[in-house]
Amino acid sequence: MHVYSRGDRLGNNKIVRISGLHFVPQLDVLDLHGNEIEVIENLGALRQLRVLNLAGNRITEVKHMHGLSSLSELNLRRNAIAAVSIR
């Protein structure tokens, strides 16, 4: 997955894995709606991320969200979430 600098809309691209984000730590908006992502991962380097849209994926568990101190908007609609881990 290739991600650009400030904000990206990568919805409906059949993306299955979140990766490559350590190259863009300044990213503040990431829109990955309507893909095939099952696991929330590889977001730790995104200290400036304010908006994360993961709606309409295949996510069943919310975890690996630590370190996203600037996050103010999170969209997880249309996922089959069964568990949330706050740690």
C-alpha positions as a printed Julia matrix, in Angstrom:
87×3 Matrix{Float64}:
   0.0    0.0    0.0
   1.41   3.39  -0.97
   0.46   6.3    1.26
   1.05   9.97   0.53
   1.94  12.68   2.98
  -0.86  14.68   4.53
  -4.09  12.73   4.14
  -5.19   9.87   2.02
  -8.44   8.39   0.88
  -7.75   4.81  -0.02
 -11.3    3.5    0.22
 -12.63   0.65  -1.88
  -9.23  -0.59  -3.04
  -9.35  -4.2   -1.75
  -6.54  -3.45   0.72
  -6.09  -6.38   3.12
  -3.33  -5.08   5.4
  -2.3   -1.73   6.86
   1.42  -1.31   6.18
   4.07   1.16   5.02
   2.88   3.96   7.27
   6.2    4.43   9.09
   7.32   6.39   6.01
   4.67   9.07   6.62
   4.6    9.87  10.35
   3.08  13.3    9.57
  -0.12  11.71   8.18
  -3.14  13.28   9.88
  -6.07  11.76   7.93
  -6.28   8.14   6.79
  -9.39   6.85   5.01
  -9.33   3.09   4.44
 -13.09   2.48   4.28
 -14.58  -0.32   2.2
 -11.5   -2.51   2.04
 -10.79  -6.04   3.31
  -8.75  -5.17   6.41
  -9.14  -7.66   9.27
  -6.57  -6.37  11.77
  -5.84  -2.85  13.0
  -2.04  -2.76  12.94
   1.06  -0.71  12.08
  -0.37   2.62  13.22
   2.1    3.32  16.05
   4.25   5.79  14.09
   1.27   8.03  13.27
   1.51  10.42  16.22
  -0.26  13.2   14.27
  -3.17  11.06  13.01
  -6.43  12.87  13.81
  -8.95  11.03  11.61
  -9.04   7.29  10.93
 -11.83   5.78   8.82
 -11.91   1.97   8.82
 -15.64   1.61   8.14
 -16.82  -1.31   6.04
 -13.87  -3.63   6.52
 -13.61  -7.08   8.15
 -12.42  -5.98  11.59
 -13.65  -8.15  14.48
 -11.45  -6.85  17.3
 -10.31  -3.33  18.16
  -6.75  -3.33  19.52
  -3.32  -1.9   18.67
  -4.64   1.64  19.04
  -2.14   2.8   21.68
   0.08   5.69  20.72
  -2.57   7.49  18.67
  -2.66  10.45  21.04
  -3.93  12.95  18.42
  -6.82  10.76  17.22
 -10.1   12.67  17.51
 -12.28  10.83  14.97
 -12.51   7.06  14.51
 -15.06   5.42  12.2
 -15.49   1.65  12.59
 -19.05   1.34  11.28
 -20.02  -1.69   9.23
 -17.47  -4.01  10.82
 -18.26  -7.15  12.82
 -16.57  -5.98  16.03
 -16.9   -8.49  18.85
 -14.14  -7.29  21.23
 -12.38  -4.1   22.25
  -9.01  -4.08  24.03
  -8.05  -0.78  25.65
  -4.48  -1.77  26.57
